[in-house]
């Protein structure tokens, strides 16, 4: 079974905020489908938390905030983190890997 939560980080600094979105993936059973002979399901994604860092927040503080949030319930464990790694993002991804 996959982890029910997913974290997504968008990086900004001076003109755009860095933001962390924490979403929950729910698979809802819809019953048996006699035509395809399988269980029907629906996938829903619920926004559970949105953290917007102040403009000008240094990336090391963003990394510390993300790491801290992902190490508290209910996001502890193996919550996948998706990061926009364009531009400065590659260096931030390296910092995030060091905190894992």
KOLRO-942724 format. One record per residue (C-alpha): residue in one letter; x, y, z. Coordinates in Angstrom, 3 decimals, always signed. Last residue first. Example, Ala and Ser with C-alpha at 12.3 -4.5 7.8 and 13.67 -1.06 7.14 Angstrom:
<vexpas>
S; +13.670; -1.060; +7.140
A; +12.300; -4.500; +7.800
</vexpas>
This chain:
<vexpas>
X; +16.234; +12.716; +5.606
X; +18.042; +15.949; +6.507
X; +20.875; +15.484; +3.958
X; +18.337; +14.713; +1.234
X; +16.628; +18.045; +1.925
X; +19.933; +19.911; +1.497
X; +20.522; +18.163; -1.843
X; +16.973; +19.072; -2.936
X; +17.706; +22.686; -1.999
X; +20.740; +22.687; -4.308
X; +18.648; +21.336; -7.201
X; +15.870; +23.831; -6.480
X; +18.058; +26.857; -7.259
X; +16.856; +26.804; -10.845
X; +14.501; +23.905; -11.464
X; +14.102; +21.341; -8.681
X; +10.407; +21.859; -8.005
X; +10.157; +19.428; -5.125
X; +7.945; +16.365; -4.547
X; +8.231; +14.856; -1.078
X; +6.979; +11.311; -0.507
X; +5.700; +10.570; +3.007
X; +7.676; +7.571; +4.248
X; +7.158; +7.707; +7.956
X; +5.916; +10.758; +9.734
X; +3.214; +12.833; +8.038
X; +0.495; +12.308; +10.642
X; +2.268; +13.173; +12.822
X; +5.565; +15.063; +12.922
X; +8.813; +14.380; +11.030
X; +7.489; +15.850; +7.776
X; +6.827; +19.176; +9.512
X; +10.356; +19.410; +10.949
X; +11.975; +18.551; +7.621
X; +9.884; +21.130; +5.783
X; +10.697; +23.814; +8.344
X; +14.420; +22.996; +8.348
X; +14.525; +23.016; +4.534
X; +12.716; +26.374; +4.451
X; +15.168; +27.706; +7.027
X; +18.126; +26.512; +4.895
X; +16.467; +28.174; +1.896
X; +16.588; +31.603; +3.532
X; +13.132; +33.186; +4.024
X; +12.987; +36.317; +1.852
X; +9.211; +36.327; +1.546
X; +7.562; +34.573; +4.465
X; +7.006; +30.783; +4.193
X; +3.584; +29.569; +3.110
X; +2.407; +26.340; +4.702
X; -0.629; +24.605; +3.228
X; -2.212; +21.742; +5.150
X; -4.632; +18.897; +4.544
X; -5.450; +19.427; +0.869
X; -7.592; +16.425; -0.073
X; -6.925; +14.243; -3.125
X; -9.659; +11.815; -4.158
X; -9.221; +8.559; -6.075
X; -12.361; +6.700; -7.084
X; -12.667; +2.934; -7.070
X; -14.441; +0.202; -9.002
X; -13.749; -3.411; -7.978
X; -13.289; -5.729; -10.933
X; -15.215; -7.860; -13.425
X; -15.038; -5.290; -16.234
X; -18.788; -5.549; -16.948
X; -19.788; -6.711; -13.445
X; -18.236; -3.639; -11.778
X; -18.069; -4.253; -8.021
X; -18.505; -1.406; -5.615
X; -17.502; +2.232; -5.433
X; -14.497; +1.918; -3.110
X; -12.966; +5.324; -2.238
X; -9.197; +5.670; -2.557
X; -7.994; +8.617; -0.520
X; -4.826; +10.599; -1.149
X; -3.979; +13.171; +1.505
X; -2.212; +16.401; +0.668
X; +0.480; +18.466; +2.330
X; +1.400; +21.610; +0.403
X; +4.646; +23.401; +1.242
X; +5.153; +26.937; -0.046
X; +8.117; +29.164; -0.823
X; +6.750; +32.634; -1.424
X; +7.262; +34.449; -4.698
X; +8.955; +37.801; -5.287
X; +12.077; +37.471; -3.117
X; +12.394; +33.793; -2.292
X; +10.436; +31.060; -4.026
X; +10.465; +27.293; -3.925
X; +7.453; +25.036; -4.440
X; +7.362; +22.026; -2.140
X; +4.891; +19.137; -2.460
X; +4.125; +16.631; +0.295
X; +2.133; +13.437; -0.313
X; +0.082; +11.527; +2.246
X; -1.697; +8.145; +2.087
X; +1.569; +6.164; +1.827
X; +1.261; +3.474; -0.802
X; +0.000; +0.000; +0.000
</vexpas>
